[in-house]
Amino acid sequence: RRSDCKSKLKQIGVALHNYHDVHSAFPAAFYRSAATERSAPGWGWSASILPQMEQTNLFEDLNVTSAALPGSATALTQTSLGIYHCPSATDPVVNARRGDFGKSNYKAVFGDTDPGSNAQIGTGNGLFGPSTAWSFRDITDGSSNTIAIGETYATGTTAPDYRGGIWAGNPTDSRSGGIMRHIGEDANDTVNGADTFGFASLHTGGAQFLFGDGAVRFLSENTNLDTLANMAQRNDGNVVALP
């Protein structure tokens, strides 16, 4: 299961690189217009790369390039997409913790600071931010040293109270935690830490992360906080040497 999860993250990495080839940048964590960034829904990175994931028909049916993401789940946004499901994760394919949208066990890294409930355009020191498309040239720490995507899953209401992710995007102004999250800011923001919206998995001892160069690495839940913060940032100048 861990190997299968790694394979899925690698496929996501290929899709992100192919998207970059077409658009000269990675997709934003989610898209909103400047006028409505604090209150309107926005399609997520994982919806943006559907054509690169052999899901062009779904992409067109959703009308991602023109229509707004519905604020409430629809049959289309509840579509079960196996490529976004970790085989070790036991959460249902529809995420009741995230408005009953179709689940994803993978979310983007905003950086090492909390985006808050109303993340601003242009903010974040990671590879993904709201309505902000970073490119390889913006990753001055090097794409092999910078985390792009990490694992997540939803639990019940008992600790650890993980609310998991969804693939469609950010359906309300307070749910960006379903499509992107930070890591490394404080003791809660570690792998399998106490952050309700944080990066976690049901693999023993840690979780898998996709890096900007397309490599997938398993990071221990005991990884040093400063190390996580450095890997979450695209341009802090503190490059972490990894095997």
C-alpha positions as CSV (number, residue, x, y, z in Angstrom):
1,R,0.0,0.0,0.0
2,R,2.8,2.4,0.8
3,S,4.4,1.6,-2.6
4,D,1.1,2.1,-4.4
5,C,0.7,5.5,-2.6
6,K,4.2,6.4,-3.7
7,S,3.3,5.5,-7.3
8,K,0.2,7.7,-7.2
9,L,2.2,10.7,-5.9
10,K,4.8,10.1,-8.7
11,Q,1.9,10.2,-11.2
12,I,0.7,13.5,-9.7
13,G,4.2,14.8,-10.0
14,V,4.4,14.0,-13.7
15,A,1.0,15.6,-14.2
16,L,2.2,18.8,-12.4
17,H,5.3,18.9,-14.5
18,N,3.3,18.4,-17.7
19,Y,1.0,21.2,-16.6
20,H,4.1,23.4,-16.1
21,D,5.2,22.6,-19.6
22,V,1.9,23.9,-21.0
23,H,1.4,26.9,-18.7
24,S,5.0,27.8,-17.8
25,A,4.0,27.5,-14.1
26,F,2.5,25.2,-11.6
27,P,-1.2,25.6,-10.9
28,A,-2.2,27.7,-7.9
29,A,-3.4,26.0,-4.8
30,F,-6.8,27.3,-5.8
31,Y,-8.1,30.1,-8.0
32,R,-10.3,33.1,-7.1
33,S,-10.8,36.5,-8.7
34,A,-9.2,39.4,-6.8
35,A,-12.6,40.9,-6.2
36,T,-14.0,37.8,-4.4
37,E,-10.9,36.1,-3.0
38,R,-12.1,36.1,0.6
39,S,-15.6,34.8,0.0
40,A,-16.0,32.9,-3.3
41,P,-15.3,29.2,-4.1
42,G,-12.2,28.4,-6.1
43,W,-11.1,25.4,-8.2
44,G,-8.0,23.6,-6.7
45,W,-4.7,22.4,-8.1
46,S,-6.0,18.9,-8.3
47,A,-8.9,19.9,-10.5
48,S,-6.6,22.1,-12.7
49,I,-4.4,19.1,-13.6
50,L,-7.3,16.7,-14.5
51,P,-6.4,16.8,-18.2
52,Q,-2.9,15.8,-17.3
53,M,-4.4,12.9,-15.2
54,E,-6.4,11.5,-18.2
55,Q,-9.6,13.0,-16.8
56,T,-10.2,15.5,-19.6
57,N,-13.9,14.6,-19.8
58,L,-14.5,15.3,-16.1
59,F,-12.5,18.6,-16.5
60,E,-14.8,19.7,-19.3
61,D,-18.0,18.5,-17.6
62,L,-17.0,20.6,-14.5
63,N,-16.2,23.6,-16.8
64,V,-13.2,24.3,-14.7
65,T,-11.8,27.0,-16.9
66,S,-15.1,29.1,-17.0
67,A,-17.5,28.2,-14.2
68,A,-17.1,28.8,-10.5
69,L,-16.6,25.8,-8.2
70,P,-20.0,25.2,-6.6
71,G,-20.2,26.2,-2.9
72,S,-22.1,22.9,-2.2
73,A,-21.1,19.5,-3.5
74,T,-22.6,18.1,-6.7
75,A,-22.5,14.7,-8.3
76,L,-19.6,15.7,-10.4
77,T,-17.5,17.2,-7.5
78,Q,-18.2,14.0,-5.5
79,T,-16.6,11.9,-8.3
80,S,-14.3,9.2,-6.8
81,L,-10.9,9.7,-8.3
82,G,-8.7,6.7,-7.3
83,I,-5.5,8.6,-8.2
84,Y,-6.1,10.9,-5.3
85,H,-6.8,8.1,-2.8
86,C,-4.0,6.6,-0.7
87,P,-4.7,2.8,-0.4
88,S,-3.8,2.9,3.3
89,A,-6.3,5.6,4.1
90,T,-9.6,4.4,5.4
91,D,-11.7,7.6,5.1
92,P,-14.8,7.5,2.9
93,V,-14.5,8.6,-0.8
94,V,-16.9,11.5,0.0
95,N,-15.4,13.7,2.7
96,A,-18.1,14.6,5.2
97,R,-15.6,16.8,7.1
98,R,-15.2,18.9,4.0
99,G,-18.7,19.6,2.8
100,D,-19.3,16.2,1.2
101,F,-17.0,16.8,-1.7
102,G,-15.0,13.9,-3.2
103,K,-12.0,13.2,-1.0
104,S,-8.3,13.5,-1.7
105,N,-5.6,12.2,0.4
106,Y,-3.1,14.7,-1.0
107,K,-2.9,18.4,-0.5
108,A,-0.6,21.2,-1.6
109,V,2.1,22.8,0.7
110,F,1.5,26.5,1.3
111,G,4.8,27.0,3.1
112,D,5.7,27.0,6.7
113,T,3.2,29.7,7.9
114,D,-0.5,29.3,8.6
115,P,-2.6,30.6,5.7
116,G,-5.5,31.2,8.0
117,S,-9.2,30.8,7.0
118,N,-9.0,33.6,4.4
119,A,-5.7,33.1,2.6
120,Q,-4.6,36.1,0.6
121,I,-3.5,36.2,-3.1
122,G,0.2,36.2,-3.4
123,T,0.9,34.9,0.0
124,G,2.8,31.7,1.0
125,N,6.4,30.8,0.8
126,G,5.8,27.3,-0.5
127,L,5.1,26.0,-4.0
128,F,1.4,26.7,-3.9
129,G,-0.7,29.7,-2.9
130,P,-4.2,31.1,-3.6
131,S,-4.5,32.4,-7.2
132,T,-0.7,32.4,-7.4
133,A,1.1,30.3,-9.9
134,W,4.8,29.8,-9.1
135,S,7.3,28.4,-11.6
136,F,10.6,26.5,-11.4
137,R,12.5,29.8,-11.5
138,D,10.8,30.8,-8.3
139,I,12.1,27.8,-6.5
140,T,15.5,29.2,-5.6
141,D,16.1,26.6,-3.0
142,G,15.9,23.9,-5.7
143,S,12.9,21.8,-6.7
144,S,14.6,18.7,-5.2
145,N,14.7,20.4,-1.8
146,T,11.2,21.8,-1.7
147,I,8.0,19.9,-0.8
148,A,5.1,20.2,-3.2
149,I,2.3,17.8,-2.1
150,G,1.8,15.8,1.1
151,E,-0.5,13.2,2.5
152,T,-3.7,13.8,4.5
153,Y,-6.7,11.8,5.6
154,A,-10.0,12.4,7.6
155,T,-10.8,10.8,10.9
156,G,-13.9,10.9,13.1
157,T,-14.3,13.6,15.7
158,T,-11.8,12.1,18.2
159,A,-8.2,13.1,18.4
160,P,-6.3,13.3,16.2
161,D,-9.2,15.1,14.6
162,Y,-7.9,15.2,11.0
163,R,-10.4,16.7,8.5
164,G,-8.7,15.5,5.4
165,G,-8.7,16.9,1.9
166,I,-10.8,17.2,-1.2
167,W,-9.8,17.3,-4.8
168,A,-12.2,19.9,-6.3
169,G,-10.8,23.0,-4.5
170,N,-11.9,25.5,-1.8
171,P,-15.7,25.6,-1.6
172,T,-16.0,28.4,1.0
173,D,-13.8,31.1,2.5
174,S,-13.0,29.0,5.5
175,R,-12.0,25.7,3.9
176,S,-8.7,26.2,2.2
177,G,-7.4,23.6,4.6
178,G,-9.0,21.0,2.4
179,I,-6.8,21.8,-0.6
180,M,-3.6,23.2,0.9
181,R,-1.8,23.5,4.3
182,H,1.4,24.6,5.9
183,I,3.9,22.5,7.8
184,G,6.8,23.3,10.2
185,E,5.5,26.5,11.9
186,D,5.2,25.1,15.4
187,A,5.1,21.8,17.3
188,N,1.6,21.0,16.0
189,D,2.6,21.3,12.4
190,T,4.7,18.2,12.1
191,V,4.1,14.9,10.2
192,N,1.2,13.2,12.0
193,G,1.1,16.1,14.4
194,A,-1.9,17.7,16.2
195,D,-2.9,20.2,13.5
196,T,-6.5,19.4,12.5
197,F,-5.7,20.2,8.9
198,G,-2.2,18.9,8.9
199,F,-0.2,16.4,6.9
200,A,-0.7,12.8,8.2
201,S,-1.1,9.3,7.0
202,L,-1.9,5.8,8.1
203,H,1.5,4.5,7.0
204,T,3.5,3.5,10.1
205,G,5.8,6.2,11.4
206,G,5.3,9.0,8.9
207,A,3.9,10.1,5.6
208,Q,4.9,10.5,2.0
209,F,5.6,13.8,0.3
210,L,6.1,14.7,-3.4
211,F,8.9,17.2,-4.0
212,G,9.1,19.7,-6.7
213,D,11.4,17.6,-8.9
214,G,8.9,14.7,-8.9
215,A,10.7,12.6,-6.3
216,V,8.6,11.0,-3.5
217,R,10.1,10.7,-0.1
218,F,8.8,9.2,3.2
219,L,9.3,11.7,6.0
220,S,9.3,10.3,9.5
221,E,6.9,11.7,12.1
222,N,10.0,12.5,14.1
223,T,11.5,14.8,11.4
224,N,12.9,18.0,13.0
225,L,10.6,21.0,12.9
226,D,13.2,23.3,11.4
227,T,13.9,20.7,8.7
228,L,10.2,20.6,7.8
229,A,10.0,24.4,7.7
230,N,13.0,24.6,5.4
231,M,11.6,22.0,3.0
232,A,8.2,23.7,3.0
233,Q,9.7,26.9,1.7
234,R,10.7,27.5,-1.9
235,N,13.1,30.4,-1.3
236,D,14.3,30.7,2.3
237,G,17.9,29.9,1.4
238,N,18.2,27.1,3.9
239,V,18.7,24.0,1.7
240,V,18.2,20.7,3.5
241,A,20.5,17.9,2.3
242,L,18.4,14.7,1.7
243,P,19.5,11.2,0.8
